[in-house]
Amino acid sequence: MIDIITIDGPASVGKSTLAKRISNYYEVPLLNSGRLYRAVASEIIDKKINIRDKYRILQCAKSLTNKNLSSKKLFSSKIDKIASDISSKKYLRNQLKIYQREFPRKYAIGKKFSVIEGRDIGTEIFPQAKIKIFMWADAKIRAQRRYLQIQKKGRKVSLKRIYNEIIARDTNDLNRKIAPLKPAVNSVLLDTSYLDIEQAFRVIKKLIN
Ligand code: DC
């Protein structure tokens, strides 16, 4: 089997940034699995699909393209909310599981490994992965980081609103019945409350080497 590094953790903990750093450094493929849920959410909005319309939601999930997944429109509060809502649907998770499981076979041939980040990658999608990371940071610290990121882009936001959105998404991710966010067996806990991305990356490099 192609080796896989899984990174799971809550919203705004820095999973995507760390995963990108690993992927660029080792020149290996990266899948941000949250983009799958976001891309389906984006289609739901664009096509005005009812959130209970299982058939049409499944159709969106089955026909996702690389273009859908790399769209710049995937990051907004509205998509955050809908992606979080639909992520508790079992039929959708099962459909997206197929894409995720195929990813290394499709994109990591001849590569050292692939990096896949999300919420249930180490627990449900690739429980047999060689290196499983569970990232964590205090919700207040995550909110503060997200706030600074958005401010840097010149957009106006309220820290309180970001904090509340993070708590709402955590509640959903941690408590849903199917594939809740939790550390996988044999995972390494990486608390980044007081670590920046470079410090976290150094830990990962040690694990890989
Ligand atoms: O990581 P992200 O914020 O881009 O994820 C978007 C949403 O998708 C988030 O609400 C949780 C959900 N998600 C999930 O349930 N399982 C995954 N493996 C990845 C994301």
Boltz pocket constraint, residues with backbone or C-beta under 6 A from the ligand:
constraints:
  - pocket:
      binder: B
      contacts: [[A, 11], [A, 12], [A, 33], [A, 34], [A, 35], [A, 37], [A, 38], [A, 80], [A, 83], [A, 84], [A, 85], [A, 87], [A, 117], [A, 118], [A, 119], [A, 120], [A, 121], [A, 169], [A, 173], [A, 179]]
      max_distance: 6.0
